[in-house]
């Protein structure tokens, strides 16, 4: 039986670099990354950057900087916007996330195994997992940085440079927490799991290994001290909900690659589950404890965490792809050259299929979004826009991702839009335009059928009762022209599916 050459093609550094950058390809074409929540975030970033120079924004919003664990892209994008403008800066920053995520995955695989195993290619399609597609960009950036930081953690641990590691990871942990608290928490789980594996491999008993792992993770704890002493500002006092909802957790697993075509997204999971099953059962494969324990801890977090926690939503859902990625890169290289080549080719084929499919999907989503965003050309600068977005009862696999599209009216017109998030400890934005109540913020823009409505607005009553003095325009997305039946509304733009009305006083 032939041994795998020292430098099989998938182990070469230039291949790893190429694969990491290839993960940005689906985002090259769209002018705006077509992620569900992203336009709403862009509205907040524009307010943070332009508030001091815009009388219109000052009339509607207030923004007070403070230290909270949800500022990754809120700091990065406005900084890049000084050079590139906000929309292109957003595109650059979002493109960096899948590249950094892929680089971190391949780097930790190399560090744990001494080389990149062919199975690691199966983890790369998950850089476009549902949390990223949802537009949880602060979390996604923090996760990507956590993966890259974990490479350094593993390397310094392998070299026995624990003092240097402790000194470096005090500020690194703070950066991860500042980007997003869940990314920092994920890194803590990975670091604890890796230390547990290292100490157990060194002959420590379970109790000694657990204590030793806890001691090694002390440098990561400074954000925890801040959260305990500034509970209100860090969102630590906010509660949790939806514990152990097993049908929902099953959905998070099935929908890890959710994008546009349900059949393709579900079928694409089969090779991922298959390689994990083969690695578990086949004698020529094994799992590295250095990455296997972090994967198990991430899986445990997915099982234990609720859907809502500390002001954040879909908390458990974010852990499912992370656990899968860690488990896949934990698979050690096979010594069989033929099997290694076959596995690498299958993994590369899966990655190419997913990148091509995501690229086509994003091109189509970009066209869909641009059709809706044409309404902004008819919105005057400084307008106040009531947005009502049609939503189906149970959602759709191929979501149209228009819940927060109106956030671009803030970016391009310094407008007021009722789609921003204002949760304490999660955002620094506050609404000054109180006359617009109850249509102040998310989720007042969402309109569900009455049969399943538990949040959002009722379309008919909203059109009849919204405060006319607070709004200059009404933008109905997903409702045909004329659906808003009120004598004081005049159509100024429509694409047949969505309509912009001017409020006549």
N, C-alpha and C positions, 0 to 999 in steps of 0.2 A: 504494500500500500504506500503510495507516494505521500510525503509530507507536503503541506502547503508551503510554497516558497516564502522566503522571509519578507518579500515585498510583493504580495499579490496586488492586483490593480486596485482593489477596494481599500487596501491598507495604505496607499500612497497619499502623502500630504496634499499634493495638488488635486487629487480626486476629492478628498474631503472638503477642500476649499471650494472647488467647483460645485459640489453638491450643495454646500451651504448657500452659495450665492444663487444657485438655480432655484432655490426655494422662494426667491423674490420674484420670479418670472410672472406669476399670475397677477401681480400688482403693477406691472410695467405699463399696461395699456390704459387702465381706467384713470381719468384725471383725478378722481376721488376714490379712494379705496371703498368698495361697496360693502362695508361692515355695518350691521344694523344700528348700533347706538352711536357710531362715530360722528355723524353730523351734529348731534346734540352736544357731544363733547367739544366739537370745534366751536360751537357757539360760545361755550364757557371760556375756552382758551382765547377767543377773540375779545370777549369782555375783559378778561384779565389783562390782556395786552393793550387794548385800545380805550379802556374806560376813562383814563385821565384826559384824553384828548377829544372825547365825543360827548357833547351835551345831550344828544339823543340817548346814548347808553346810560349816562348819569341819571337821566329822568326815570329810567326803568329799573336799573340794577345797582347793586352795591357789591363790592368784592374786597374783602379784607384778607390779606395774606396771613397765614398761620401755619404752624407745623402740624400736619395731619398725615396719616399713612395712606395717601391716595393721590400722590402728586407727580408720579413718574412722567407722563406725557404732558401734564400741566406745566411742568418746568421746562421740559425738552422742546416742545413745539413752539411756544412763544420765543424761546431763545433762537431757534432756527429761523423763525419768522422774520427776525430783524434782518436776515440775509436773503431769504428766498420768498417772503410773503407767506401768509398763514396756510393757504391751501396746498402749495407745493411743499412747504415744511412738514405738513401733516403726512403727505404722501411719502416723503423721505423717511420720516420717523416710523411710520407703520411698516414700510418695506424692511426696515432694520430688524423688526421683531422676529419674523420667521428665519432670517439669516442667523441672528444670534442664538435662537432656539436650536437650530440645526447644528451650529458650531458647538454649542454646549453639549448636546447629546453625543456627537461624535468625539468630542474631547474627553468626556467622562468615560466613554467606552474604551478609548485608547489608554487612558490612565488606569482604569481598573483591570484591563486585560493585557496591557503591554502593546496592543495593536488593535485596530478597528476590526471587529468580527464582521463577517458578511451579513449576519442577522441584524446588525445595527441599521442597515438601510431600511428595514421595515418600520422603524420608528419615525422616519422623516415625514411621511404623509401626515402625521399627527400635528405637525406645526400649524396646519390649517384646521385644527379641531374646532368644535362648536364654540367653546368659549372665545376663541379668537374671532370667528365669523360673527359672533354675537356683538362684537365690538367692545369687549372688556379689555381695552388697550392698556390701561394702567396695570392691571393684573398681568396681562400677557407680557408686557415689558419687564415687569418684576420677575416673572417666571423665567424669562429668557436670561436675565442677568443672574438669577439664582443658579441656573444650570451652568453658566460660564464660571461663576464663583465657585461652584462645587468642584469643578476641575482643579482649581487652585487649592481648595481644601484637601482634596485627595492627594495631590502632588506633594504638598508640604507634609501631610501625614506620612506618606510613603518615605519621604526623606528624613523623617524624624525631627523636623524643624517646628516643634510645637510652640516654642516661645514666639518665633516670628509669626506663626499662624495666628496665635492669640492676639498679637498686636495688630495685625492687618485686618482681622475680621471684626474688631470692634467698629471701625468706620464702615466696613463693607456691609455689616448687618444693618447699620443705620441707613445706608443708602437703599438697601433692599426694602426695608420697612417704609421709608419715605416714598418709594415708588409705589408700593402697595403692600399692606399688612399681610395679605394672604400669601404673596410671594415670599416674604420673610418667614412666615410660618412654615411654608413648604420647605424652604432651605433648612430650617431647624430640624425638621423631620429627616431630611436627607443626611445632614451632618450627624445627627444622633444615630441613625441606622448604620452609617459607615463606620463610626467609632465603635459601636457595639460589635460589628463584624471584625474589626481590626483587633480589638481586645480579646474577643473569643478565640480568634485564630492564634493569638499569642499565649493562649492557655489559661486565661482568666475564667473564673467561675461566673455564673450568671449574675449574681449579686455584685461582685466586684466589677464586672463589665458594665453593668447598668450604672453603677456609681461613677466609674471612670468616664463613661460616655457623657454623663451629666456634667462632670467637672470640665471636660474638654469643650462643652458647648456654652460654658459660662460667658465667654466673650461675645456671644450672640444676644445676650439678655438685656443690654442697655435699652433698647426700645421698649421692652416690657416694663422697665422701671418708669419710663416716661408715660406709658399707658396707664399705669397704676396711679401716678401722681397727677395726671391730666386726663382723667377719664372722660370728661365731657368733650374735650377737644379732639381726642383720639377715637371717639366713637365706641370706647370700650364699655360704656354703660348701656348700649342699645341691646335689645334682647334677641332671642332666637325663636324660630318657629319652623313647623313642618319637619319634625324629627321622624326618621325611620319610615319615610314614605317609599315603600319598596317598589310599587309600580312606577313611581317617578324615577327612582334610582335605576331601574331597568331601562327606562327610556333614555337616561343620560348615557348608559353604556351603548345601547343600540344606535344612538344618534351622535356618537363621538365625531364622526366625519360628516355630519349633516351639512349639506349645501343646497343643491338644486334638484338632483335626480335621486329620488329615494332608493330606487333599485340599485344604482351604482354605489351610493354611499353605504348601503348595508352590505352589498356584496364585497366591497373593498375591506370590510372588517374581517372577512373570512380568512385571508392570508395572515392578518395580524394575530387572530386567535389561533390559527393553525400553527404558526411558528412557535407560539408560546406552548401549545400542547405538545408539539414534537420535541421541543427542548426539554420539557418536563418528563416525557416518556422515553425518548430515544437515548440509548446508552452512549452515543457519540457526542451528545450535548450535555452541558451542565450550566448552572447559574453561578455567577460570581456573588458571594455573600456581600461584598463591598457595595454592590448596587442592588442586590436582591433584598437586603433588609430595608433600604430606603423605599424600594417599590412596595414592600409589604406594609410599611408604615403609611405610605401614601394611600394604599388601598384601604387600610383601617380607617384613615381619616375620611375617605369617601363614604364608608359605611356609617360612621358615627356622626359626621357633621350633618346639620339640618340644611334646609334650602335657604333659610334667611338667618343671618347672623351679623351682629354689629353694624346694622344698617346696610349690609350687602345682600344681594339676592343671588340665587343659583350658586351658593357657596360649595355645596357638595358636588355639583355638576363640574366645577372647575378642576376637581381633583381626579376625576376619572381618566382623562387623557394623560395627566401627569403620571399616574400609577402605571398606565399602559406603556408609556414611553420609557420609564425607568425599568420596568420588567423586561422590555425587549432589549434594551442596551445591556442589561445584566446577563444576557445569554453569552456564554464564553465561546471563543472560536473553536470550531471543529478541527481536528487534525487530519481529516480526510480531504484531500485536495479536490476530488471530484464533487463531493457533497458541498464543499465550500463554494466552488464556482457556480454550481446549480443554485444554491441559496442566494448568492450575490446577484445572479441574473434575475431571479424571481423578484427579489427585493427592489432591484433597479427598475424592473418593468412596472411593478406596482407604483413606485414613486413617479415614474413618467406618466402613467395613466392618470394618477391623481393630479399631477401638475397640469397636464393638458386639460383634464376635465374642469379643474378649478379656473384655469385661464379662460376657457370658453364661457363658463358660468359667470365669471367676473365681467367679461366683455358684454354679455347680455344684461347683467345687472346694471352695469354702467349706463347702457342705453336706456334702460327703464328709469333709472334715477334722473338722467338728464332730461327725459321727457317731462318729468314732474317738476324739476328745478327750473324749467323755462318760465314758470309762474313768477319767479323772483324778479324777472325783468320788468314786470308790471307793478311791483311793489315800490312805492316811494320811500326815499331814505327817511328813517326815523318813524316809520309806520308802526302801529300796534296791530298784530295779526292774531286772531283767534284761529287756531288750527284744530280741525276735527278729522281724525284718521280712522277709516273703516278697518275693523279687525274681525276675523272669523272666530267662531266659538272655540274651536279646538286647535286653532293655529293651522298652518300648512307647512309641510316639509320644505317646500320651496317658498319660504317667506319672502314677501316683496320688499321687506326692509325699508319701509317708508315711515315708521313711527316717529322718527326724529329728523326727517329730511328738512323740516322747516327751520332747523337750527342754522341752515345755510343763509336764511334771511337775516339772521343776526350778523353773520360774518360779512355778507355783501351789502346789507342795507342798514346796519345798526338798528334793527327793528326789535320790537318786543314780540316774543313768541311764547306761548304757554306750554313749552315742552321741556324746560330745564329741570334738573334735579336739585333739590334744596335740602337734602338730609343733613342734619347736624353731624359733624364728625366725618362726613364723606365728601362734602363739597364746601367750598368757601364762598359760593355765590349766594346772594340774598336778593329777593324781589322787593323793589321799592314801589312798584306800580300796583298797590293794593286795591285800587279801584276796580281792577280786573277780576277780583274774587267773585266766584269760586274758580275762575279759569286762570290760575296763577302759574301752575307748574305741572310737571309730569305727575300722575297719568291723566290729567284733565283733557289731554288732546286725543285720548283713545276712546273709540266708540265700538262697543261690542253689541251684538244682538241682545235683546232683553232677556232671552231665554238663558243666557249664561253670564250676564253682566254682574261682576262683583267689584270692578274698579272702572274708572273713566267716567264718561259723560253719556247721556242719552241725546241722540241727534236732534230729534224734534224739539224737546224742551230746551236744549242748549241754544238752538237757533231762535227760539221764541223769547228766551229770558236773558241772554247774555247782556252785560251792561254796555249799552250803546256808547256811552261817554268814554269807555275805556278802550275801545277798539275802532280802528279805521278800516280794517279789512277782515274778511273771513275766508280762510283757505280750507276747502273741503277736499280731502284726498281719498279717492276710492268711491266717491259719490258723483253721479252724473250731474251735468248742469241743470239747474232748476230744482234740485233736491232740497236746497235750502229755501223754503217757502216763507218769505218775509217781504213785506212791501218796501222796506228800506234797504234791501240788498240789490245791488246792480252787478251783473256779470261783467268783469273786465278781462278775464282770460279763462280759457278752458282747453283741455286736450281731449275732451270727450269722456274721460274717466275722473278727472279732478278739475276743480273750478275755484277761481279766485273771485270773490265778490268785494265790492266797495260798499262801505256803510254810508248811506246818504243821510244827512242830518237835516 
